Amino acid sequence: MRVLFTVFAAKAHLYNLVPLAWALRSEGHEVCVASQPDLVEDITRTGLPAVSVGPALNLMQTAQEVASDEAGYGIGYDIAETRPEKLTWDYVKGTLSTYGNMHSEAVSNQAFTDDLLAFARHWKPDLVVWDALTYAGPIVARATGAAHARMLFGLDHWARMRSLYLEMAEERSAGDREDPMAEWLGKRLEPLGLEFDEELVLGQATIDPMPSWMRIPVELNNLPIRCVPFNGPSLIPSWVHEPSQRPRVCLTLGLTLAGVRNEKVPLPDMISALASLEVDVIAAVRADQFSSLENVPDNVRLVDFVPLNELLPSCSAIIHNGGTGTTGNAVVHGVPQVIVPGWLWDETGVAKHLERRGAGALVEQQEFSAELLTSTVEKMLKDSSYRENAVELRAEMLRTPSPSEVARQLEALVENR
């Protein structure tokens, strides 16, 4: 069969799809990946065929605008909000409207959808696997008659919010059930002679790479998938496998937020906080940030990139912002995690889950200080229970269906459609 993967131009989201894409290709299926032109080189470097659709996204500029709300997205709504007192009808509806606007205009706009549809009509995919923020995917699948599955990149707050909305809508009068998702998806569907339904929101199946103990209880056709780390084309530095005389600690800001300025948690403060510890720090930061880091401590090695899949087996702890890729790498290698959460999706929630399982610690941005980070890392290194619990989480992850097993489940989805 032919499988079309589609994802917006974010390297971390692409890397989340690659193990499944290669599993399908290894089963003998034709696979290609469609995204904006600024991701095409990264796609081809995975060995998968790329299709360029829509205009360039310029993700870093978009992320900076969202962080400061310069684009007027109304980001005061939080898709990860869970406090019952906050989750009113207006808040839930406003959240779906706000995030829908961001995705519709910034992530997969009309030009993206038009180009993707033109390609799909030519290529005729049997299955579309779409990144959970790339709603051009289900629209194109519906228009071409393909089966389609949504690939999560984090906790499924989208499904949770949608379920809350539907529950609340049942209690309101017919004239007071404004549906922002039906509205913005409907505008894309109407010119194609198609109508909105719930299958377009959550897919015919949901592929979930998150650990089972993090999963949000929402009724879905859920396909759990084991996290298989993919760090991109990599040259493994010789020092990675050299024995360290002290505990090794990794510090990374991930692929997406590394270039977004964060006044609450300055990178120099994070690095200097670790100077007093008897550890060797591997700080994976962007090369263009090196010049802003003065008086780097002797126990800190600055690297522009190092594959976490190779580095983490030698690490006693990792400090990061809670991104799904980094979290998955750490879980797979049984490494305790200190999370100073970002703001993109569910980073704080992920950290709290890890804390509850005794394999991680949360350092809130608003509470951040060098002293707090130092004491948190020091406690984690001294208390062996963190490592023991992290190893237990690794064992649980390894029992999750592999990408090859999920590939066969997707074959059945296509056969039964």
C-alpha positions in Angstrom: 0.0 0.0 0.0 1.0 3.7 -0.3 1.4 5.6 3.0 1.5 9.4 3.1 2.9 10.9 6.3 2.3 14.6 6.8 3.8 16.9 9.4 4.4 20.6 9.8 7.9 21.9 9.6 9.2 20.9 13.1 12.1 18.6 13.3 11.1 17.0 16.6 7.6 16.2 15.2 9.2 14.6 12.1 11.6 12.5 14.2 8.6 11.2 16.1 7.2 9.8 12.9 10.4 8.3 11.4 10.6 4.9 13.2 7.0 4.1 12.1 7.6 5.3 8.6 10.6 3.1 8.2 8.7 0.1 9.8 6.1 0.5 7.1 8.7 0.8 4.4 10.5 -2.3 5.8 7.1 -4.2 5.5 7.3 -3.4 1.7 5.0 -0.4 1.5 5.6 2.8 -0.4 6.1 5.7 2.0 6.6 9.5 1.6 6.6 12.5 3.9 5.0 15.8 3.1 5.8 19.1 4.8 6.7 22.7 4.2 9.9 23.4 2.3 11.9 24.3 5.4 11.7 20.7 6.5 12.4 19.0 3.2 16.2 18.6 3.7 15.6 17.1 7.2 13.1 14.6 5.7 15.5 13.5 2.9 18.3 13.1 5.5 16.1 10.4 7.2 16.3 8.4 3.9 12.6 8.9 3.2 11.2 10.6 0.1 10.0 14.2 0.7 7.1 16.2 -0.8 7.2 20.0 -0.4 3.8 21.6 0.2 2.7 25.1 1.0 5.0 28.1 1.9 7.8 28.0 4.4 6.7 27.9 8.0 9.7 29.6 9.7 9.0 27.8 12.9 11.4 29.7 15.2 9.8 33.0 14.2 6.3 31.6 14.8 7.3 30.1 18.1 8.7 33.4 19.3 5.5 35.2 18.2 3.4 32.7 20.1 5.6 33.0 23.2 5.2 36.8 23.2 1.7 36.6 21.6 2.9 39.1 19.0 0.6 37.5 16.4 -2.5 38.0 18.5 -3.2 34.3 18.8 -4.8 34.7 22.2 -2.5 32.2 23.8 -3.9 33.0 27.3 -5.8 29.7 26.8 -3.9 26.6 27.7 -4.7 23.3 26.0 -3.1 21.5 29.0 -5.3 23.2 31.6 -6.8 20.6 34.0 -8.2 22.6 36.9 -12.0 22.0 37.1 -12.7 25.6 38.1 -11.0 26.9 35.0 -12.6 24.5 32.6 -15.8 26.4 32.0 -17.8 26.3 28.7 -16.3 29.5 27.6 -12.7 28.4 28.4 -13.0 25.0 26.7 -14.6 26.6 23.6 -12.0 29.4 23.6 -9.2 26.9 23.8 -10.4 25.0 20.8 -10.9 28.2 18.9 -7.5 29.6 19.8 -5.5 26.5 19.0 -7.6 25.9 15.9 -6.7 29.3 14.7 -3.0 28.8 15.3 -3.0 25.5 13.4 -5.2 26.7 10.6 -3.2 29.8 9.9 0.3 29.0 11.0 0.8 25.2 11.1 -1.1 23.9 8.1 -2.7 26.8 6.2 -4.9 26.7 3.1 -1.9 26.6 0.7 -0.4 23.7 2.6 -3.8 21.8 2.4 -4.2 22.6 -1.3 -0.7 21.4 -2.3 -1.1 18.3 -0.2 -4.4 17.5 -1.8 -3.0 18.0 -5.3 -0.2 15.6 -4.5 -2.5 13.0 -2.9 -4.9 13.0 -5.9 -1.9 12.2 -8.1 -0.2 9.7 -5.8 -3.4 8.1 -4.4 -2.4 7.0 -0.9 -4.2 4.1 0.8 -3.3 5.6 4.3 -2.5 9.0 5.6 -0.6 9.2 8.9 -0.8 12.8 10.2 1.0 14.6 13.0 -1.7 15.5 15.6 -1.3 19.2 14.8 -1.4 18.9 11.1 -5.1 19.0 10.2 -4.5 19.1 6.5 -3.9 15.3 6.9 -7.5 14.2 7.7 -9.0 16.7 5.3 -6.9 15.2 2.4 -7.6 11.6 3.6 -11.3 12.3 3.5 -11.2 14.0 0.1 -9.2 11.1 -1.5 -10.9 8.2 0.3 -7.8 7.1 2.2 -7.8 5.6 5.7 -6.1 7.9 8.2 -4.5 7.8 11.6 -3.4 10.5 13.9 0.1 10.3 15.5 0.5 11.9 18.9 3.6 13.8 19.9 2.7 14.2 23.6 -0.2 13.9 26.0 -3.5 13.9 24.2 -4.9 17.1 25.6 -6.6 17.7 22.2 -8.8 14.7 22.7 -9.4 15.6 26.3 -10.6 19.1 25.5 -12.7 17.9 22.6 -14.4 15.3 24.9 -15.1 18.0 27.5 -16.6 20.3 24.8 -18.9 17.5 23.6 -20.0 16.7 27.2 -20.8 20.4 27.9 -22.5 20.9 24.5 -25.0 18.2 25.4 -26.1 20.3 28.4 -26.7 23.5 26.3 -29.5 24.5 24.2 -29.3 23.9 20.4 -28.8 27.6 19.7 -25.9 27.9 22.1 -23.6 25.2 20.9 -21.0 27.1 18.9 -18.4 24.7 17.7 -15.1 26.4 16.8 -13.6 23.1 15.4 -16.5 22.4 13.2 -16.3 26.0 12.0 -12.6 26.1 11.0 -12.4 22.6 9.7 -15.7 23.1 7.9 -14.3 26.1 6.0 -11.7 23.7 4.5 -14.2 20.9 3.8 -17.0 22.9 2.2 -15.2 23.7 -1.1 -14.5 20.0 -1.5 -18.1 19.1 -1.0 -17.4 17.4 2.3 -19.0 17.7 5.7 -17.4 17.9 9.2 -17.6 14.9 11.6 -15.7 13.8 14.7 -13.5 11.4 12.8 -11.8 14.4 11.3 -10.8 15.6 14.8 -9.2 12.5 16.2 -8.7 10.2 13.2 -9.8 6.7 12.6 -7.0 5.6 14.9 -4.7 7.3 17.3 -1.0 6.2 17.4 0.3 7.0 20.9 4.0 6.9 21.7 3.5 8.1 25.3 4.0 5.7 28.2 0.8 4.0 29.2 0.9 5.5 32.7 0.8 9.0 31.2 -2.2 8.3 28.9 -5.3 10.5 29.3 -8.4 8.3 29.7 -10.3 9.2 26.5 -12.3 6.7 24.4 -10.3 6.2 21.2 -9.2 3.6 18.8 -5.8 3.8 20.5 -2.7 2.1 19.0 0.2 2.3 21.6 3.6 2.3 20.0 7.0 1.8 21.7 9.3 4.8 21.6 12.2 4.0 19.4 14.7 6.9 19.6 15.6 8.6 16.3 18.0 11.5 16.7 18.6 12.2 13.1 21.8 11.7 11.0 24.5 11.4 13.6 28.3 11.2 13.9 29.0 9.7 17.3 31.9 11.6 19.0 34.7 9.4 20.4 34.4 10.9 23.9 30.8 9.6 24.3 31.9 6.1 25.0 35.0 7.1 27.1 34.5 6.2 30.8 33.8 9.2 33.0 35.4 9.5 36.4 32.3 11.3 37.8 28.6 11.0 37.2 27.7 12.4 33.8 24.7 14.8 33.5 23.2 15.9 30.2 21.6 19.3 29.8 19.6 19.9 26.6 16.9 22.3 25.5 15.6 20.0 22.7 15.1 20.7 19.0 12.2 23.1 19.1 12.7 25.6 21.9 16.5 25.7 21.8 16.5 29.0 19.9 13.6 30.7 21.7 14.8 33.2 24.2 13.7 32.4 27.8 14.1 35.2 30.3 12.8 33.1 33.2 15.4 30.4 32.9 18.5 31.8 31.3 20.8 29.2 29.8 24.0 30.7 31.5 22.3 30.3 34.9 21.5 26.7 34.2 25.0 25.9 33.3 26.6 27.9 36.1 24.2 26.1 38.6 25.9 22.8 37.8 29.5 24.1 38.3 29.5 23.3 42.0 28.6 19.7 41.6 31.1 16.8 41.2 29.7 15.9 37.8 30.6 16.1 34.2 28.0 18.1 32.3 27.3 17.6 28.6 25.4 20.7 27.5 23.8 20.3 24.1 23.1 23.9 23.0 22.9 25.7 19.6 26.3 26.7 18.2 25.1 30.3 17.9 24.6 30.4 21.7 28.2 29.5 22.5 29.3 33.1 22.3 26.8 34.2 25.0 28.2 31.7 27.4 31.1 33.3 29.2 33.4 31.6 31.8 32.1 28.1 31.1 33.0 25.9 34.1 35.7 23.3 33.6 33.2 20.4 34.2 31.0 21.5 31.4 31.4 20.3 27.8 29.5 22.4 25.2 28.3 20.6 22.1 26.1 21.7 19.3 24.6 18.3 18.9 25.1 14.8 20.3 22.7 11.9 19.7 20.9 11.2 23.0 20.4 7.6 22.1 24.3 7.2 22.3 24.9 9.6 25.1 22.2 8.7 27.6 23.4 5.2 28.5 26.4 6.8 30.1 24.4 9.4 32.0 23.2 9.4 35.6 20.6 12.2 35.0 19.3 14.5 32.3 18.0 18.1 32.6 15.6 19.2 29.9 12.4 21.1 29.1 10.0 18.2 28.9 9.8 17.7 25.1 8.4 14.3 24.0 11.5 13.3 22.1 13.9 13.9 25.0 11.5 12.4 27.5 11.2 9.3 25.3 15.0 8.9 24.9 15.4 9.1 28.7 12.7 6.6 29.4 14.0 4.1 26.9 17.5 4.3 28.6 16.3 4.3 32.2 17.7 7.7 33.0 16.2 9.9 35.8 15.0 13.3 34.5 15.0 16.9 35.9 12.4 18.9 33.9 12.4 22.7 33.8 9.2 22.7 31.6 8.7 24.6 28.4 5.3 26.1 27.4 4.5 24.5 24.1 2.1 21.8 25.1 2.2 19.4 28.1 5.7 19.7 29.5 4.6 20.4 33.1 2.2 17.5 33.0 4.9 15.1 31.8 7.2 16.2 34.6 4.4 15.6 37.2 3.8 12.1 35.8 7.5 11.3 36.2 7.6 12.7 39.7 4.7 10.5 40.7 6.6 7.4 39.4 9.7 8.5 41.3 11.8 8.8 38.1 11.9 12.5 37.7 11.7 16.0 39.4 9.9 19.1 38.3 11.5 22.6 38.6 8.9 25.2 37.7 10.1 28.1 35.7 8.6 30.7 38.1 10.5 29.0 40.9 13.7 28.5 39.1 17.0 29.4 40.8 20.5 28.1 40.5 20.3 26.8 44.0 17.1 24.9 43.4 18.4 23.3 40.2 21.7 22.3 42.0 19.9 20.8 45.0 17.5 18.9 42.8 20.2 17.3 40.7 22.3 16.6 43.8 19.3 14.8 45.4 18.7 12.8 42.3 22.3 11.6 42.1 22.4 10.6 45.7 19.0 8.8 45.9 19.3 5.5 44.1 15.5 5.1 43.9 15.4 7.5 41.0 17.5 5.3 38.9 15.7 2.1 40.1 12.3 3.6 39.2 13.6 4.9 35.8 14.8 1.4 35.0 11.3 0.1 35.8 9.8 2.6 33.4 12.2 1.4 30.7 11.1 -2.2 31.2 7.4 -1.1 30.8 8.2 0.8 27.6 10.0 -2.2 26.1 6.8 -4.2 26.5 4.9 -1.8 24.3 4.1 -2.8 20.7 7.0 -2.1 18.4 6.7 0.1 15.2 6.6 -3.1 13.2 3.7 -4.4 15.2 1.8 -1.1 14.8 2.6 -1.2 11.0 0.6 -4.4 10.8 -2.3 -2.9 12.8 -2.3 0.0 10.3 -2.5 -2.6 7.4 -5.6 -4.0 9.1 -7.1 -0.5 9.4 -6.7 0.0 5.6 -8.1 -3.4 4.8 -11.2 -2.7 7.0 -11.9 0.8 5.9 
